[in-house]
Amino acid sequence: MTEIQAGRGAAVAAASGDSQVPAIELDGVVKEYQAQGEVVQAVKGVSLSIAEGEFFSMLGPSGCGKTTTMRMIAGFEDPSRGTVRLHGQDVTDVPPNKRDVNMVFQSYALFPHMSVWENVAFGLRRRRVPAQEIKNRVGAILEIVDLTGREKRRPREMSGGQQQRVALARALVNNPRALLLDEPLGALDLKLRQAMQMELKRIQREVGITFVYVTHDQNEALTMSDRIAVMNDGLVEQLAGPREIYERPATTFVAGFIGTSNLLSGTAERVDGGTALLRVGERGRVLVPVGDDVRQGGAVEVTVRPEKIRISVEEPAADVSAVPGTVAEVVYLGTYNSYAVNLAGGAEFTVFEQNASNSDITAERGASVWLSWQPQHSYAIGS
């Protein structure tokens, strides 16, 4: 066990003795601003808890309140109402430098005249940590972030990904109880960003501390997170694990924001054994599992993911959802084809079809086709 990990474990053990106490709690947190004489709510009563050692992401579009929420956790913003707790302690009125958290920003804010070693050791030196302990801790964290051997380099001599690792090391070397990351990969190109996603998850598991990650990138959140809070207009629309959020979106916003989703609205023609039948046009049908709150004649909104759908020329068997349509566009994307299909009534569906070595393109633009999928791949939003 490295000294970084040992120090982390000792700090956790000394906190309260209760492993069930969340690392971070927000209780009815509201943030209001004055704008042109009016009160604007950036965060509208957010309540959530983040477990010790969890990789937790706040995901949403620009202006949804995710960064403001993180800044209230860090202490850079004061809540207008509500309570912020760190490891069971109310820190709502505690200044940032008294909170046992560190923050990493999109701009790495490294000292350009200092070496990697000096950048990482800066905080420890300011706290007058003994020289031997600084040497041990800096060496340990540089090994974790895979920068051993680059200690003497200046930031300008390093790639963007390496600079990001220096910023992480500088934050982690202080043994914070939690690390807050505000879109830290936004300045990197796509390939490097994808590589750093896996590195961040590896580092988080190795050091074992709580990471709170703010992003607008759905793939980042799905790749790295234990749980995700999807935010919209100052509220949390859904808080769950990546698979549940993707497969079972709680609202139409979540369904549309996370990945690509097809939405259909209809009326339940019948409900039998927990499955509703919806009619689409004259010939289409959708079978969808529903809760007890859905009755015959009730309105139902259904989502289905593009990769769950199959394209065929012939009408499929009666035990699956099936709707007819016309192919409006075909886009070859290497590993799969993307189809835009117009359905009766004006709806447009997106379909992803894997490019297997033994398969041919199943439809061309203008072709009449059937789209089909298994009933369990339909999900009734709000049911």
C-alpha positions, 0 to 999 in steps of 0.5 A: 500500500502506498503512503497516499492510500494509507493516509487516505484510509487513516483519514476515513477511519478517523472521520466518524467511525461510521462507514455508512455516513455519506461523503457528501450530502446536499439537502434542499440546496437552492442557489438564487441570483439577482439578474436585472432586478429579478430573482433567478434560480440556478439550482432549485432544491437539489437533494442527494448523497454521494457515498464514500469512494464513489465516482459520481457524475453530474451530467447535463447541458450548459446552464443546468446548474451542475457547476454551480452545485459543485461550487457549493460543495467546494465552498466557492458559492454559498447556498441561498437555502439548504444544507451542505454536509461533508462526512456528516458535518454541516459545512454550509458556512465553512470557507473553501480552505477549511473543507477537506476537498480539492478541485480540478478545473478544465484549465490546469492552472499549473505554474509554468516556471516550476517542474512537475515535482515542484508543482505537485509538492507546492501545496505540501511545502506551503503546509510545511510538511517535512521534507522526507514526507514530501519526497515520499508522497510526491513520489507515490502520487507520480507513480499512481498517475504514471509520471515517474521519470518526468519529474524535472519537466516543465508544463510546456514540455508536456502533452495536454494529457500529461499536464492533466495528470500533473493537475490531478497529482497536485490535488491528490497529494494532499489526501483530500476526502473528496476530489471535485472535477469540473469538466477537466478533459474538455480541452483535450482532443477526442482520442486523448479524452477517451484515453484519459477517461479510463485513466481517471477511473483507474486512478480513482480506484487506486487512490480510493477517494470520492470523485465528483465529476461535472460534464456535459458529455454523456459518454464520459459520464457513462464510461466512468461513473458509478452513479450519475445525476442528470440535471436539467434547469436546476433540478435532478431529473434522474439519479441512478447507475449508468445502465439504468439511466440508459436503459430506463430513462425516467423522463423524456429529457433524460431519454433524449439527452443520454445517447440517441433515443426514439420516442413514441406517444400513443394510447393503450389499446389494451393492457394484458399481464403488465404489457400494453399494446399501442397502435401506430398508424393502421398497421404498426404495433408497439408492445411495452411493459407498463406499471399498474398505473396504466389502464386501457385507453391511457396515454403512454410515452415509449422510448426505444434505443436505436441499437435494439431495432432491426430492419426487415422487408417483410412484416415481423411475427406478431410477438414483437413490436413492429412499425412500417416506415420509409428509409429517409437516409442511410449513413455508413459509420464504419462499425455500423450503419445509421438509418433515418426512417420516417413512420406513419404520422410524421415520427422519425426513428433512428436505427443503428445496424451493426456491420458484421462481416456476413451482413449486407446493407438491408435497406436503401434510401426510399425503401419501404421497411419494417422496424421491429424490436423485442417487447422488453426493449420498449420502455414506458417513460413515467410508468 
